[in-house]
Each structure stands twice: as C-alpha cells, then as structure tokens.
Amino acid sequence: MSESSYKAAGVDIDAKYAAVAAAKQAIRTTFTSGVVSDIGLFGGLFDAARVGAGDQLLVASTDGVGTKVLVAAEAERYDSIGHDIVNHSINDVLVQGARPLFFLDYVGTGKLDPAVVTQILQGMAAACQVGKCALLGGETAEMPGLYHDGHFEIVGTIVGAVARDRVLDGSKVRDGDAVLSLPSNGLHTNGYSLARRVLFEQQGFGLDDSPHGLGVSLVDALLAPHRSYLEPVLPLLEKGSSVHACAHITGGGVLDNLPRVLPAGLGAELRKDSVEVPDILRLITELGQVDDSEAYRVFNMGFGFLLVVDPTEVDTVLASLRAAGEDAREVGRITGDLDGVCVV
C-alpha cells in the first residue's frame, strides 16, 4: 500500500461500506409506505402523501446525545446509544404534536470500526421501527485526528408531520392550566459531563460499581435508553384533546425547557415532591452536592415529558396516560404570578 494512500492517512472507505452493508437488513425493516427509494442514493426519497401527511405541516429537529457516547465507548456497549438519539428526536417533534416520518443519522469517528458502527445503526433501526419512523439515510464519517481513537459522535435529524389545526406552539396555554408529568428513567441524554465528573473523577467509581444501594451497576444506570413518549402521548394529541402544550425535558431541565412553550407573561410552579427522582440522579446530586438551582437546570430530575392541560380535563388526560401504562402525575400549574419556572 502506498504511503500516500487514503487508507494510510487513516480513512478506510471499505470499512465504511462494510458497516452500512451489515446494517442494511435492519435499516430496511424501518421503511414505511412513504419510502420510495432504497439505501445508497445520494438522498432518501419520501412521499408524505402516501402516509396521509401530504397537506400537513412538517416539523424538523436535529440533536445529539452529548457525552453519553463516552460512557458507551468505555463500556464498549453501542446498541442503546442508537435508541437514545432516535427516541430523543421523536420526543422533540412530538412536543409540537407531530408524528415522526423519517430519521437521518450522522456517525463521526476517528477510526471506523465496522462492528461498532453496525451496532449503532442497528440500535437506531430498532428504535425507528418501534416509532414507525423510517431510517431514510445518513452519513458515516471517518476523520482521523478529529476524534480520539475509540471515540465517536452521533447526531440525528428527524422530520415529522402534524395537521395544521393540531400544532402545539404554546399559544393555547392559559393562566391556571395544570402541568402533568411522565417520568424519566434516568439521565436520558443530558448531564453526562457533570455525572462523569462526580462519579468517576471525584468519587473514583468504576463502571461496574453499584454504589450506595443503587441496585444496578453504574454502567446500566447511565446507559439506560432515553425514553420515547410517542405511544402514550400521540393518541391524546391526535384526538384534539385539551393538551395545550408539551415540553421534552432535555438539556436545561425544567427551568429552561418548559418556558419555551409558555406565552409571555406566564410562568409555572412545579412541586419537586410530586415526582420520583431516579436513583442515579439522586446519587449524583447528593454525592456531588449539586444544589437545586443547578440540578433542575442540568438534569431532568424525574420530569421526563410535561403536558400543559386544561384544568377541567386533568382527570381525563391522566386516565388516558395511565391506561397506556404511564405513571402520569399532576405536578404543578401555570401562573401569571411567576416569571419562568419555580420548583418548590
């Protein structure tokens, strides 16, 4: 091999194609009737009319999973990280009332290991299949010198659709509305830089440790997949229920995310004792002596997905969510007496 070859420079084109080829079968299982192209074209083709979205508004979102990938890389566990990015993305368009149509992925790494990338793509495909969302295309990039060996980055873009008269943009929210919460199952995909600092740098724990009665290993708690709230929430929204707004509690916690869907002049009061804080979050905040003002802005603290609801319809909405298997709870109210969100 020539010393001036691309492979000698650190980029193995064949490895990229091997990873995608190994995941093709899983990817094709996600194809819905809207997909009108196969894997390998320069762009994926999707016919929204075939899935009843021809005259609907499109909702698009792009996000990543942050430094959770460092935990996955150290543990050499890669399938759940694919679920993380898809579920995170589905929730981000769900808050505006949209059902997912298709998903595009980006995987960047310094040295491409086909087996690792295949596991990541298969995890994405599995989550897309559950969410009835086509994995329409993506990019796998090997960039030596940009990422450390063994490290990688994942980004996803999702496109969903919502009927024009069902868009949730916060404009329906009123003083006195109730706030309901669906629980998280851990960090989801946010706060990992602080979590790693507290658990590994300050406390000196290892991934296989199960400190302070956690009940599971740290690696299992930290890599628990980000929940998707599509199944319990979308039927409510499609019925035109009395849900006035939704908020996906990601980076910024409840303090920054709920205000994104509140009209000017309205704030919210949430009760911290109304939800169960996941054990892993309680452990991090206690050992790290993280005060509430920081904790509720960095972590979800048990508030996974919020719904702002007409106060006269709270019981009906709670019953629907609980019938879907959710531990849904009323956790607060919207008020004109506050600027922003107050957790008490």
C-alpha positions as a printed NumPy array, in Angstrom:
array([[  0.   ,   0.   ,   0.   ],
       [  1.314,   3.416,  -0.936],
       [  2.264,   5.651,   1.996],
       [  0.25 ,   8.381,   0.294],
       [ -2.928,   6.275,   0.063],
       [ -6.142,   7.365,   1.767],
       [ -6.06 ,   4.266,   3.99 ],
       [ -2.517,   5.06 ,   5.11 ],
       [ -3.782,   8.531,   6.021],
       [ -6.343,   6.912,   8.32 ],
       [ -9.506,   6.668,   6.207],
       [-10.718,   3.19 ,   5.253],
       [-13.516,   3.6  ,   2.706],
       [-14.149,  -0.146,   2.6  ],
       [-14.761,  -0.22 ,   6.368],
       [-17.494,   2.398,   5.998],
       [-19.304,   0.424,   3.319],
       [-18.917,  -2.791,   5.324],
       [-20.636,  -1.205,   8.328],
       [-23.573,   0.06 ,   6.284],
       [-23.894,  -3.23 ,   4.398],
       [-24.096,  -5.171,   7.662],
       [-26.919,  -2.915,   8.877],
       [-28.919,  -2.838,   5.625],
       [-31.384,  -5.525,   6.624],
       [-32.163,  -3.763,   9.906],
       [-32.498,  -0.407,   8.153],
       [-34.945,  -1.767,   5.58 ],
       [-37.223,  -3.045,   8.368],
       [-37.93 ,   0.614,   9.205],
       [-39.174,   1.522,   5.738],
       [-42.78 ,   2.685,   5.758],
       [-45.043,   3.088,   2.745],
       [-43.725,   6.634,   2.388],
       [-40.219,   5.476,   1.461],
       [-39.78 ,   5.387,  -2.319],
       [-36.013,   4.836,  -2.556],
       [-33.534,   2.232,  -1.387],
       [-30.275,   2.532,   0.5  ],
       [-27.37 ,   4.024,  -1.411],
       [-28.766,   7.017,  -3.281],
       [-27.395,  10.484,  -2.633],
       [-30.65 ,  11.376,  -0.904],
       [-33.55 ,   9.404,   0.517],
       [-36.917,   9.867,  -1.184],
       [-40.108,  10.092,   0.864],
       [-43.699,  10.588,  -0.327],
       [-45.589,  12.219,   2.542],
       [-48.915,  11.777,   0.744],
       [-48.563,   8.001,   0.986],
       [-48.709,   8.222,   4.78 ],
       [-51.528,  10.747,   4.931],
       [-49.291,  13.75 ,   5.509],
       [-49.449,  15.367,   2.084],
       [-51.183,  18.532,   3.283],
       [-49.735,  18.616,   6.798],
       [-47.025,  20.816,   8.241],
       [-43.562,  19.31 ,   8.526],
       [-41.707,  19.567,  11.833],
       [-37.923,  19.109,  11.763],
       [-35.366,  18.801,  14.552],
       [-31.663,  17.997,  14.912],
       [-29.913,  16.9  ,  18.099],
       [-27.181,  14.709,  19.548],
       [-26.6  ,  12.567,  22.628],
       [-23.689,  14.525,  24.086],
       [-21.007,  12.879,  26.183],
       [-23.138,   9.822,  26.88 ],
       [-21.153,   8.407,  23.962],
       [-18.032,   8.431,  26.169],
       [-19.711,   6.088,  28.649],
       [-20.825,   3.825,  25.803],
       [-17.316,   3.804,  24.33 ],
       [-15.647,   2.98 ,  27.647],
       [-18.166,   0.204,  28.308],
       [-17.97 ,  -0.992,  24.686],
       [-21.777,  -1.091,  24.583],
       [-23.115,   0.554,  21.468],
       [-26.655,  -0.625,  20.704],
       [-28.514,   1.519,  23.253],
       [-26.898,   4.743,  22.051],
       [-28.762,   4.319,  18.751],
       [-32.042,   4.121,  20.658],
       [-31.073,   7.294,  22.533],
       [-30.741,   9.543,  19.515],
       [-33.91 ,   8.282,  17.825],
       [-36.104,   8.465,  20.933],
       [-34.739,  11.89 ,  21.855],
       [-35.54 ,  13.14 ,  18.363],
       [-39.038,  11.627,  18.314],
       [-39.863,  13.407,  21.572],
       [-38.598,  16.716,  20.204],
       [-41.125,  16.761,  17.349],
       [-43.853,  15.163,  19.466],
       [-43.991,  18.289,  21.642],
       [-45.416,  20.17 ,  18.663],
       [-47.993,  17.496,  18.005],
       [-46.092,  15.723,  15.221],
       [-45.775,  12.039,  14.462],
       [-42.371,  11.03 ,  13.104],
       [-41.996,  10.345,   9.387],
       [-38.295,   9.74 ,   8.819],
       [-34.921,   9.998,  10.507],
       [-31.41 ,  10.763,   9.224],
       [-28.265,   9.909,  11.155],
       [-24.67 ,  11.092,  11.354],
       [-21.917,   8.987,  12.932],
       [-18.447,  10.528,  13.097],
       [-15.349,   8.772,  14.42 ],
       [-11.567,   8.935,  14.306],
       [-11.019,   5.293,  13.338],
       [-14.004,   3.432,  11.964],
       [-14.723,   0.01 ,  13.423],
       [-17.405,  -1.595,  11.217],
       [-18.725,  -3.767,  14.066],
       [-19.25 ,  -0.722,  16.302],
       [-20.978,   1.358,  13.63 ],
       [-23.18 ,  -1.589,  12.687],
       [-24.354,  -1.929,  16.305],
       [-25.136,   1.79 ,  16.47 ],
       [-27.112,   1.686,  13.218],
       [-28.978,  -1.438,  14.289],
       [-29.956,   0.3  ,  17.529],
       [-31.254,   3.268,  15.548],
       [-33.187,   0.954,  13.253],
       [-34.794,  -0.877,  16.18 ],
       [-35.95 ,   2.405,  17.728],
       [-37.193,   3.699,  14.369],
       [-39.196,   0.528,  13.856],
       [-40.928,   0.957,  17.224],
       [-41.648,   4.601,  16.427],
       [-42.909,   3.812,  12.895],
       [-40.237,   6.162,  11.608],
       [-38.19 ,   5.344,   8.513],
       [-34.397,   5.407,   8.809],
       [-34.135,   7.135,   5.452],
       [-30.425,   7.858,   5.18 ],
       [-27.35 ,   9.193,   6.88 ],
       [-23.618,   9.75 ,   6.883],
       [-20.798,   7.741,   8.409],
       [-17.561,   9.727,   8.538],
       [-14.047,   8.626,   9.472],
       [-11.905,  11.639,  10.403],
       [ -8.513,  10.754,  11.878],
       [ -7.124,  13.47 ,  14.105],
       [-10.518,  14.996,  14.851],
       [-11.718,  12.321,  17.292],
       [ -9.619,  10.23 ,  19.686],
       [ -9.389,   6.536,  18.83 ],
       [-12.419,   4.701,  20.175],
       [-14.466,   7.886,  20.423],
       [-17.368,   8.824,  18.201],
       [-20.189,  11.316,  17.833],
       [-23.828,  10.729,  16.949],
       [-26.252,  13.297,  15.565],
       [-29.768,  12.781,  14.266],
       [-32.251,  14.765,  12.218],
       [-35.923,  13.881,  12.282],
       [-38.866,  15.08 ,  10.219],
       [-42.427,  14.651,  11.431],
       [-45.855,  15.88 ,  10.357],
       [-48.811,  17.452,  12.115],
       [-52.229,  18.624,  10.929],
       [-52.349,  22.394,  10.663],
       [-55.118,  22.708,  13.24 ],
       [-53.319,  20.452,  15.748],
       [-49.988,  22.279,  16.011],
       [-48.839,  22.849,  19.587],
       [-46.807,  26.048,  19.876],
       [-47.764,  27.287,  23.341],
       [-50.318,  29.819,  22.131],
       [-53.179,  27.911,  23.809],
       [-51.625,  27.954,  27.286],
       [-53.622,  29.886,  29.894],
       [-53.184,  31.011,  33.487],
       [-54.442,  28.195,  35.718],
       [-53.634,  25.336,  33.342],
       [-52.4  ,  22.163,  35.017],
       [-48.974,  20.641,  34.379],
       [-48.729,  16.851,  34.136],
       [-45.52 ,  14.835,  34.017],
       [-44.466,  11.496,  32.59 ],
       [-41.44 ,  10.03 ,  34.391],
       [-37.895,   9.727,  33.131],
       [-35.856,   6.581,  33.717],
       [-32.549,   8.309,  34.428],
       [-30.379,  10.934,  32.76 ],
       [-31.791,  10.227,  29.29 ],
       [-29.17 ,  12.064,  27.195],
       [-28.302,  15.121,  29.269],
       [-25.979,  15.998,  32.121],
       [-23.332,  13.365,  31.418],
       [-20.383,  15.731,  31.72 ],
       [-21.379,  16.544,  35.297],
       [-22.322,  12.92 ,  36.014],
       [-18.918,  11.654,  34.862],
       [-17.125,  14.336,  36.856],
       [-18.943,  13.443,  40.083],
       [-18.984,   9.654,  39.746],
       [-15.655,   8.904,  38.093],
       [-13.358,  11.874,  38.738],
       [-14.466,  12.95 ,  42.213],
       [-15.721,   9.65 ,  43.677],
       [-13.414,   7.296,  41.784],
       [-16.109,   4.754,  40.918],
       [-15.814,   2.293,  38.059],
       [-18.494,   1.433,  35.533],
       [-19.241,  -1.906,  37.189],
       [-19.631,  -0.435,  40.673],
       [-23.072,  -0.25 ,  42.277],
       [-22.593,   2.397,  44.959],
       [-24.855,   3.414,  47.802],
       [-27.607,   0.895,  47.16 ],
       [-28.125,   1.909,  43.538],
       [-29.321,  -1.625,  42.828],
       [-27.714,  -1.829,  39.398],
       [-24.243,  -1.111,  38.081],
       [-23.353,   2.435,  37.125],
       [-22.973,   1.407,  33.502],
       [-26.508,   0.001,  33.412],
       [-27.941,   3.101,  35.073],
       [-26.011,   5.525,  32.879],
       [-26.729,   3.726,  29.609],
       [-30.453,   3.211,  30.228],
       [-32.001,   4.261,  26.892],
       [-33.702,   7.619,  26.601],
       [-37.454,   7.002,  26.81 ],
       [-39.792,   7.655,  23.897],
       [-43.149,   9.153,  24.895],
       [-44.732,   8.678,  21.486],
       [-47.029,   5.766,  22.313],
       [-48.867,   7.285,  25.3  ],
       [-48.898,  10.912,  24.11 ],
       [-49.594,  10.912,  20.364],
       [-53.106,   9.377,  20.623],
       [-54.073,  12.182,  23.009],
       [-52.802,  14.847,  20.656],
       [-54.394,  13.334,  17.56 ],
       [-57.796,  13.26 ,  19.256],
       [-57.602,  17.017,  19.697],
       [-57.62 ,  16.671,  23.451],
       [-57.246,  19.507,  25.897],
       [-53.452,  19.384,  25.854],
       [-52.345,  22.98 ,  25.336],
       [-48.577,  22.413,  25.161],
       [-45.858,  19.838,  25.756],
       [-42.218,  20.068,  26.817],
       [-39.478,  17.474,  26.446],
       [-37.136,  17.888,  29.416],
       [-33.632,  17.704,  27.984],
       [-30.592,  19.986,  28.378],
       [-31.642,  22.921,  30.52 ],
       [-34.001,  20.829,  32.642],
       [-37.473,  22.032,  33.569],
       [-36.129,  25.511,  34.295],
       [-35.198,  26.18 ,  30.663],
       [-37.421,  23.823,  28.66 ],
       [-40.917,  24.488,  29.98 ],
       [-40.62 ,  28.277,  29.386],
       [-40.006,  27.559,  25.686],
       [-43.712,  26.735,  25.295],
       [-45.17 ,  29.389,  27.607],
       [-46.568,  32.685,  26.288],
       [-45.081,  35.939,  27.534],
       [-46.352,  36.829,  30.984],
       [-46.849,  33.254,  32.162],
       [-44.662,  31.067,  34.341],
       [-45.058,  27.764,  36.151],
       [-44.814,  26.398,  39.664],
       [-43.802,  22.729,  39.907],
       [-43.702,  20.557,  43.032],
       [-40.474,  18.595,  43.369],
       [-42.098,  16.056,  45.702],
       [-44.698,  15.193,  43.056],
       [-42.282,  13.006,  41.06 ],
       [-39.837,  10.229,  41.873],
       [-36.242,  11.265,  41.272],
       [-34.428,   8.326,  39.61 ],
       [-31.865,   6.726,  41.913],
       [-28.962,   7.564,  39.611],
       [-29.872,  11.261,  39.633],
       [-30.317,  11.285,  43.391],
       [-26.898,   9.653,  43.753],
       [-25.16 ,  12.184,  41.509],
       [-26.745,  15.24 ,  43.094],
       [-26.123,  14.031,  46.658],
       [-22.515,  12.924,  46.167],
       [-21.729,  15.978,  44.067],
       [-23.543,  18.324,  46.455],
       [-25.369,  19.779,  43.471],
       [-27.813,  22.451,  44.617],
       [-31.371,  22.527,  43.313],
       [-30.868,  25.549,  41.072],
       [-28.17 ,  23.604,  39.233],
       [-29.773,  20.155,  39.399],
       [-33.087,  21.251,  37.889],
       [-31.275,  23.007,  35.061],
       [-28.781,  20.25 ,  34.221],
       [-30.853,  17.096,  34.8  ],
       [-34.488,  16.18 ,  34.225],
       [-34.797,  15.188,  37.926],
       [-37.621,  12.777,  37.104],
       [-39.64 ,  15.157,  34.914],
       [-39.322,  13.329,  31.598],
       [-42.069,  14.883,  29.494],
       [-44.536,  17.589,  30.543],
       [-48.051,  18.254,  29.296],
       [-49.88 ,  21.523,  29.936],
       [-53.57 ,  20.701,  30.186],
       [-56.932,  22.42 ,  30.594],
       [-57.601,  22.116,  34.355],
       [-61.1  ,  20.735,  33.757],
       [-59.658,  17.838,  31.725],
       [-56.897,  16.694,  34.08 ],
       [-58.656,  13.514,  35.215],
       [-59.486,  12.504,  31.644],
       [-55.938,  13.034,  30.404],
       [-54.419,  11.273,  33.416],
       [-56.737,   8.311,  32.888],
       [-55.674,   8.027,  29.246],
       [-51.976,   8.181,  30.093],
       [-52.307,   5.676,  32.919],
       [-54.281,   3.317,  30.693],
       [-51.241,   3.392,  28.398],
       [-49.089,   2.207,  31.307],
       [-47.685,   5.564,  32.38 ],
       [-47.186,   6.723,  35.958],
       [-48.582,  10.114,  34.984],
       [-48.924,  12.727,  37.717],
       [-50.181,  16.255,  38.164],
       [-47.09 ,  18.203,  39.191],
       [-47.907,  21.903,  39.058],
       [-49.743,  24.774,  37.451],
       [-49.308,  27.666,  35.068],
       [-49.489,  31.084,  36.679],
       [-49.222,  34.714,  35.753],
       [-47.618,  35.418,  39.128],
       [-44.233,  33.986,  38.161],
       [-41.616,  34.793,  35.559],
       [-40.151,  31.478,  34.446],
       [-40.358,  28.173,  36.306],
       [-40.156,  27.752,  40.063],
       [-39.612,  24.286,  41.582],
       [-40.766,  24.175,  45.2  ]])
